[in-house]
Amino acid sequence: MLQEVKLKDSRSPARRRQIVVEIRQHSQTRPLKMLKETQKSEDMNVDMLKYTQKDLDTALEMTRKQVEEREAALYAEREAAQDARYAKRVADLHTLYAEREAALHTLHAEREAARDARYAETVADLHAEIDKLRLELQCIDLEHKHKDKLAHAELRRVLQEKQQLAKMGEEEQLKAEKNLEQKVLH
C-alpha cells in the first residue's frame, strides 16, 4: 500500500505525508474501526487510482501526440522522398526528351543533306542531259543544213537541166524528163 503512495502524485508533500500517517494510524486501530478505516483507505486508493488514471490519460495523450508528430514527420519525409523521386524522374524525362530531340534534329539534318545531295545530283544530271541534247540538236541542225544545201544544189541542177531541155527539142525533152524522174526516184 505504501508503494501505491510512491506513485507520481500532484498533491503537496505535506498532504502525501498526511495520507501516509493516516494509513499507518488506521493499520494500528481495532478491527471494527479498521473496517471503517479500510473503507476510507479504499476511498483513498480510489483517489490514488483516479489520479493515476489521469496520469495515464496524460501519458497516453502525450504518446498519441508524439505518435502523430512522428507520423507527420514520416509523412513529410515520404512526401519529400516522393517529390525527390518525381523531380529526378522529370529531370530524367527532360534529359531523354532533349537527347531524342537532338537525335531527331541530327537525323533530320542528315536527311536534309542527303536530299540536297540527291537534288544537286539530279540537277547536274539534267544539265548534262540538256548539254547532250543541245549537241544532238546542233548535229541534227547541221545535218539538216547540209541536206538543205544538197537539196538546193540538186534543185538548181534540175532547174538547169530543165532550162537546157527547154532549149532542146520536144523529143529529147521527153527522154530527158524520163531520165530525170528516174534519178529523182532513186
C-alpha positions as CSV (number, residue, x, y, z in Angstrom):
1,M,0.0,0.0,0.0
2,L,2.9,2.3,0.7
3,Q,4.2,1.6,-2.8
4,E,1.0,2.9,-4.3
5,V,1.6,6.2,-2.4
6,K,5.0,6.4,-4.0
7,L,3.4,6.8,-7.5
8,K,3.5,10.3,-9.0
9,D,1.2,12.5,-7.1
10,S,0.3,16.0,-7.8
11,R,-0.6,16.6,-4.2
12,S,1.6,18.6,-2.0
13,P,4.3,16.8,0.0
14,A,2.5,17.7,3.2
15,R,-0.7,16.1,2.0
16,R,1.2,13.0,1.0
17,R,2.8,12.7,4.4
18,Q,-0.6,13.1,6.0
19,I,-2.0,10.3,3.8
20,V,0.9,8.0,4.8
21,V,0.3,8.9,8.5
22,E,-3.4,8.2,8.2
23,I,-2.7,4.8,6.6
24,R,-0.3,3.9,9.4
25,Q,-2.8,5.0,12.1
26,H,-5.5,3.0,10.5
27,S,-3.5,-0.1,10.4
28,Q,-2.9,0.1,14.2
29,T,-6.5,0.6,15.2
30,R,-9.2,-2.0,16.2
31,P,-10.7,-4.4,13.6
32,L,-14.1,-2.7,13.6
33,K,-12.6,0.7,13.4
34,M,-10.3,-0.9,10.9
35,L,-13.2,-1.9,8.7
36,K,-14.3,1.7,8.6
37,E,-10.7,2.7,8.1
38,T,-10.5,0.2,5.3
39,Q,-13.4,1.9,3.6
40,K,-11.6,5.2,4.0
41,S,-8.4,3.6,2.8
42,E,-10.2,2.2,-0.3
43,D,-11.6,5.6,-1.0
44,M,-8.1,6.9,-0.8
45,N,-6.9,4.2,-3.1
46,V,-9.7,5.1,-5.5
47,D,-8.5,8.7,-5.3
48,M,-5.0,7.4,-5.9
49,L,-6.2,5.3,-8.9
50,K,-8.1,8.3,-10.2
51,Y,-5.0,10.3,-10.1
52,T,-3.1,7.5,-11.6
53,Q,-5.7,7.3,-14.4
54,K,-5.3,11.0,-15.0
55,D,-1.5,10.4,-15.3
56,L,-2.1,7.5,-17.6
57,D,-4.5,9.6,-19.7
58,T,-2.0,12.4,-19.8
59,A,0.8,10.0,-20.7
60,L,-1.4,8.4,-23.4
61,E,-2.3,11.9,-24.8
62,M,1.4,12.8,-24.8
63,T,2.2,9.5,-26.5
64,R,-0.6,10.0,-29.0
65,K,0.8,13.5,-29.8
66,Q,4.3,12.1,-30.2
67,V,3.0,9.4,-32.5
68,E,1.1,11.9,-34.5
69,E,4.1,14.2,-34.7
70,R,6.3,11.2,-35.7
71,E,3.6,10.2,-38.3
72,A,3.6,13.7,-39.6
73,A,7.4,13.7,-39.8
74,L,7.4,10.3,-41.6
75,Y,4.7,11.6,-43.9
76,A,6.7,14.7,-44.6
77,E,9.8,12.6,-45.2
78,R,7.9,10.2,-47.5
79,E,6.4,13.2,-49.4
80,A,9.9,14.7,-49.7
81,A,11.3,11.4,-51.0
82,Q,8.4,11.1,-53.5
83,D,8.9,14.7,-54.5
84,A,12.6,14.0,-55.0
85,R,11.9,10.8,-57.0
86,Y,9.4,12.7,-59.0
87,A,11.8,15.6,-59.6
88,K,14.5,13.1,-60.6
89,R,12.1,11.3,-63.0
90,V,11.0,14.6,-64.5
91,A,14.7,15.6,-64.9
92,D,15.4,12.1,-66.5
93,L,12.5,12.5,-68.8
94,H,13.6,16.0,-69.8
95,T,17.1,14.7,-70.5
96,L,15.7,11.8,-72.5
97,Y,13.5,14.2,-74.4
98,A,16.4,16.6,-75.1
99,E,18.5,13.6,-76.3
100,R,15.7,12.4,-78.6
101,E,15.2,15.9,-79.9
102,A,18.9,16.2,-80.6
103,A,18.9,12.8,-82.3
104,L,15.8,13.7,-84.3
105,H,17.4,17.1,-85.3
106,T,20.6,15.2,-86.4
107,L,18.6,12.7,-88.3
108,H,16.5,15.5,-89.9
109,A,19.8,17.3,-90.9
110,E,21.2,14.1,-92.3
111,R,18.1,13.5,-94.4
112,E,18.1,17.1,-95.5
113,A,21.7,16.9,-96.5
114,A,21.0,13.6,-98.4
115,R,18.0,15.1,-100.1
116,D,20.0,18.2,-101.1
117,A,22.8,15.9,-102.4
118,R,20.3,13.9,-104.5
119,Y,18.7,17.2,-105.7
120,A,22.2,18.5,-106.7
121,E,23.0,15.2,-108.4
122,T,19.6,15.3,-110.3
123,V,20.2,18.9,-111.3
124,A,23.7,18.0,-112.6
125,D,22.3,15.0,-114.5
126,L,19.7,17.2,-116.0
127,H,22.3,19.8,-117.0
128,A,24.4,17.0,-118.6
129,E,21.3,15.7,-120.4
130,I,20.5,19.2,-121.6
131,D,24.0,19.7,-122.9
132,K,23.9,16.3,-124.6
133,L,20.5,17.2,-126.2
134,R,21.9,20.5,-127.4
135,L,24.8,18.7,-129.0
136,E,22.4,16.3,-130.7
137,L,20.2,19.2,-131.8
138,Q,23.3,21.0,-133.2
139,C,24.3,17.8,-135.1
140,I,20.8,17.4,-136.4
141,D,20.7,21.1,-137.3
142,L,24.0,20.7,-139.2
143,E,22.7,17.6,-140.9
144,H,19.5,19.4,-142.0
145,K,21.5,22.4,-143.2
146,H,23.8,20.0,-145.1
147,K,20.7,18.2,-146.6
148,D,19.1,21.6,-147.4
149,K,22.3,22.6,-149.2
150,L,22.3,19.3,-151.1
151,A,18.6,19.6,-151.9
152,H,19.1,23.2,-153.1
153,A,22.1,22.1,-155.2
154,E,20.0,19.2,-156.7
155,L,17.1,21.6,-157.3
156,R,19.4,24.1,-159.1
157,R,20.9,21.3,-161.1
158,V,17.4,20.0,-162.1
159,L,16.3,23.6,-163.0
160,Q,19.4,24.0,-165.1
161,E,18.7,20.7,-166.9
162,K,15.1,21.8,-167.4
163,Q,16.3,25.0,-168.9
164,Q,18.5,23.1,-171.2
165,L,15.7,20.8,-172.1
166,A,13.6,23.7,-172.9
167,K,16.1,24.7,-175.4
168,M,16.3,21.2,-176.8
169,G,13.6,19.8,-178.8
170,E,10.5,18.2,-177.6
171,E,11.6,14.7,-178.3
172,E,14.7,14.9,-176.5
173,Q,12.8,16.7,-173.8
174,L,10.6,13.7,-173.2
175,K,13.6,11.5,-172.9
176,A,15.4,13.8,-170.6
177,E,12.3,14.1,-168.3
178,K,12.1,10.3,-168.0
179,N,15.8,10.1,-167.1
180,L,15.3,12.9,-164.6
181,E,12.3,11.2,-163.0
182,Q,14.3,8.0,-162.7
183,K,17.2,9.9,-161.0
184,V,14.9,11.6,-158.5
185,L,13.1,8.4,-157.6
186,H,16.4,6.8,-156.7
